[in-house]
């Protein structure tokens, strides 16, 4: 399963779009499963697209992790050229690809949206410290005197 997409679905009210505050340094937090033996990481692992680890096979990856059960070396890389992580109001309530990953020997099973998001309201107001840790965000769009919210945030992984 080399390529995996992280897809999001959310309800946006008064929000044009949201994306990581800095997509290049955004800390991706996943629980992973070894595709060889099924062992799962007990805690989330954290990596970003700027992390670089030289594999024994030669090409750099963002994260290399050895399975504690079977000993297999597995890796994951953010595919930054595939898509810019952004969810916009045009996809409001529909599944859309948020980011893609090249996975070798492992598959993501859980995503933890911990990190600051750049949220732009319909009136152009910018929230640069928005948190979706709890799966929702509430703000007030001062430019148009209206509430702004992201609710019902869901994710899923799909094979590409």
C-alpha positions in Angstrom: 0.0 0.0 0.0 2.5 2.6 -1.1 0.2 5.7 -1.4 -2.4 6.8 1.1 -4.6 9.9 1.1 -5.8 11.6 4.3 -9.3 12.7 3.4 -11.4 15.2 5.5 -15.0 16.1 5.8 -16.3 19.0 7.8 -19.2 21.5 8.1 -18.0 25.1 7.5 -20.1 28.1 8.5 -18.7 31.5 7.5 -15.4 29.9 6.7 -13.8 30.0 3.2 -11.0 27.5 3.9 -8.6 26.1 6.5 -5.1 24.7 6.2 -2.0 24.2 8.4 -0.5 27.5 9.5 2.8 26.3 7.8 2.2 23.2 5.6 6.0 22.5 5.4 6.5 22.3 9.1 3.1 21.0 10.1 3.5 18.1 12.6 1.6 15.1 11.3 0.6 12.8 14.2 -0.4 9.3 13.3 -0.9 5.9 14.9 0.5 3.4 12.5 0.2 -0.3 11.8 2.9 -2.6 10.4 1.5 -4.2 7.2 3.8 -7.2 7.8 2.6 -8.4 11.2 -0.2 -6.0 12.2 1.5 -4.5 15.2 0.2 -1.0 16.0 2.2 1.9 17.5 0.8 2.4 21.1 1.3 6.2 20.9 1.2 8.6 17.9 4.4 9.2 16.0 5.1 12.7 14.8 6.9 13.9 11.7 6.8 16.7 9.1 7.7 17.1 5.5 10.9 18.9 6.5 12.2 15.9 8.5 14.7 13.9 6.5 16.1 10.5 7.4 18.4 8.6 5.0 17.2 5.1 4.5 19.5 2.2 4.0 18.0 1.9 0.5 19.3 5.4 -0.3 16.4 7.8 -0.7 15.5 10.1 2.2 12.1 9.7 3.9 10.3 11.8 6.5 10.0 9.0 9.1 11.6 5.6 9.4 10.4 3.3 12.2 11.3 -0.2 13.1 8.4 -2.5 14.1 8.9 -3.7 17.7 7.3 -7.0 17.0 8.7 -8.2 13.6 11.8 -5.9 13.3 10.9 -4.7 9.8 12.0 -1.2 8.9 9.1 0.8 7.6 8.9 4.4 6.4 6.5 7.2 5.5 6.9 10.4 3.4 4.6 13.4 2.9 3.9 13.8 -0.8 4.2 17.6 -0.9 3.9 17.7 -4.7 0.5 15.8 -4.7 -1.7 18.4 -2.9 -1.6 21.4 -0.6 -3.3 20.5 2.6 -6.5 22.6 2.4 -10.2 22.1 3.1 -12.4 24.7 1.4 -16.1 25.7 1.5 -16.5 24.2 -2.0 -16.1 20.8 -0.4 -18.3 21.7 2.6 -19.7 18.4 4.0 -18.0 16.3 1.4 -14.9 14.1 1.5 -11.8 15.7 0.0 -8.1 14.8 -0.1 -6.2 16.9 2.5 -2.8 15.3 2.0 -1.0 12.2 0.6 1.7 10.0 2.0 4.0 7.4 0.5 3.9 4.5 2.9 6.2 1.4 2.8 5.5 -1.4 5.3 3.0 0.5 7.3 -0.4 2.1 7.1 -1.8 5.0 9.1 -4.8 4.1 11.3 -5.4 7.3 13.3 -4.8 11.0 12.7 -4.5 13.5 15.5 -5.2 17.1 14.3 -2.9 18.8 16.8 -1.4 22.0 15.5 -2.3 25.5 14.5 -4.5 26.0 11.5 -4.8 29.1 9.3 -8.5 29.7 8.9 -9.9 32.3 6.6 -13.5 33.6 7.1 -15.9 34.4 4.3 -15.3 38.2 5.0 -11.5 37.8 4.8 -10.8 37.7 8.5 -7.9 35.5 9.3 -7.5 33.2 12.4 -3.9 32.2 12.5 -4.0 30.3 15.8 -7.1 28.1 15.2 -7.0 24.8 16.9 -9.0 21.7 15.7 -7.7 19.5 18.5 -11.3 18.8 19.6 -12.6 18.4 16.0 -14.2 21.9 15.9 -13.4 25.6 15.9 -15.6 28.6 16.8 -14.7 32.2 16.0 -16.2 35.5 15.2 -15.8 37.2 11.8 -15.4 40.8 12.9 -15.4 42.1 9.3 -19.0 41.0 8.7 -20.2 40.6 12.3 -20.9 36.9 11.9 -20.0 33.7 13.6 -17.5 31.4 11.9 -17.2 27.7 12.7 -15.7 24.4 11.7 -17.7 21.5 13.1 -18.2 17.7 12.6 -14.6 17.3 11.4 -14.0 13.7 10.3 -11.1 11.9 8.6 -10.5 8.7 6.8 -7.6 7.1 4.9 -7.9 5.8 1.4 -5.6 4.0 -1.0 -4.5 6.0 -4.1 
